[in-house]
Structures are given as structure tokens and as C-alpha cells.
């Protein structure tokens, strides 16, 4: 991860909690900064894509991380 990336562990949480926790964590991220959310919820990538479209953030992608996935979002203005 980049040093300018805020990390959030949302493993074990189910929809909608990973997105809700991410929304709260994004308050601490400067516009243009990144948030990486580690999640085990299989629906999380689709949930984050929809959240980003609605909230004006950029969905940067999903990476596998063992038994979890890491969803990365760039905060909009």
C-alpha cells in the first residue's frame, strides 16, 4: 500500500457495514487520497462500485488478499 493510503479492516462484516464504515473513514481522507478496505463480504466489490458512483468517489479496483479482498477507493472532491 502507498503511504498516503488509509487502511480499513472490515473483515467479518456483511453488507451494508463495509460501505458504512468506509464512508465514515473517508471523512479522514483528503480529496484525492485513497482508502483501502479489506473485506470478506463477497458482495462488497459491487457495493463499493455503486457507492462510488453515487458519492462521487473513484473505484480503483479489487485485489485478492488471501481469504479476503481489498477494495481501493480514491476520495472525490
C-alpha positions as CSV (number, residue, x, y, z in Angstrom):
1,X,0.0,0.0,0.0
2,X,1.0,3.6,-0.6
3,X,1.9,5.7,2.4
4,X,-0.9,8.0,1.5
5,X,-3.5,5.2,1.7
6,X,-5.8,4.9,4.7
7,X,-6.4,1.2,5.6
8,X,-9.7,-0.1,7.0
9,X,-10.3,-3.7,8.1
10,X,-13.9,-4.6,7.5
11,X,-13.4,-8.4,7.6
12,X,-16.2,-10.4,9.0
13,X,-18.7,-7.6,8.3
14,X,-21.7,-8.0,5.9
15,X,-23.4,-5.6,3.7
16,X,-24.0,-2.7,4.3
17,X,-21.4,-2.4,7.1
18,X,-18.2,-2.3,5.0
19,X,-19.6,0.6,2.9
20,X,-20.9,2.4,6.0
21,X,-17.5,2.1,7.8
22,X,-15.8,3.2,4.6
23,X,-18.0,6.3,4.4
24,X,-17.0,7.2,7.9
25,X,-13.3,6.5,7.3
26,X,-13.4,8.7,4.2
27,X,-14.0,11.7,6.4
28,X,-10.4,11.5,7.5
29,X,-9.0,11.2,3.9
30,X,-8.1,14.3,1.9
31,X,-9.7,14.7,-1.5
32,X,-7.6,12.6,-4.0
33,X,-6.4,10.4,-1.2
34,X,-7.0,6.6,-1.1
35,X,-8.9,4.3,1.2
36,X,-8.2,0.5,1.1
37,X,-10.9,-1.6,2.6
38,X,-10.1,-5.3,3.5
39,X,-13.3,-7.2,3.4
40,X,-14.6,-10.8,3.3
41,X,-18.1,-9.9,2.1
42,X,-18.5,-11.3,-1.4
43,X,-20.9,-8.5,-2.3
44,X,-18.6,-5.8,-1.2
45,X,-16.9,-5.0,-4.6
46,X,-20.3,-4.4,-6.3
47,X,-21.5,-2.4,-3.3
48,X,-18.4,-0.2,-3.4
49,X,-18.8,0.4,-7.2
50,X,-22.3,1.6,-6.6
51,X,-21.3,3.7,-3.5
52,X,-18.5,5.4,-5.6
53,X,-20.9,6.2,-8.4
54,X,-23.4,7.8,-6.0
55,X,-20.9,9.6,-3.8
56,X,-18.5,11.0,-6.4
57,X,-15.5,8.8,-5.5
58,X,-13.4,6.8,-7.9
59,X,-13.5,3.0,-7.6
60,X,-9.9,1.9,-8.2
61,X,-10.4,-1.8,-8.1
62,X,-10.3,-5.0,-6.1
63,X,-7.3,-7.2,-5.2
64,X,-7.3,-10.7,-3.7
65,X,-5.6,-10.9,-0.3
66,X,-5.7,-14.4,1.0
67,X,-9.3,-15.2,2.1
68,X,-10.3,-11.5,1.7
69,X,-10.4,-8.8,-0.9
70,X,-9.0,-5.3,-0.8
71,X,-11.2,-2.7,-2.4
72,X,-9.5,0.6,-3.1
73,X,-11.3,3.9,-3.5
74,X,-10.0,7.4,-4.3
75,X,-11.8,10.2,-2.5
76,X,-13.6,12.7,-4.7
77,X,-13.6,16.4,-4.2
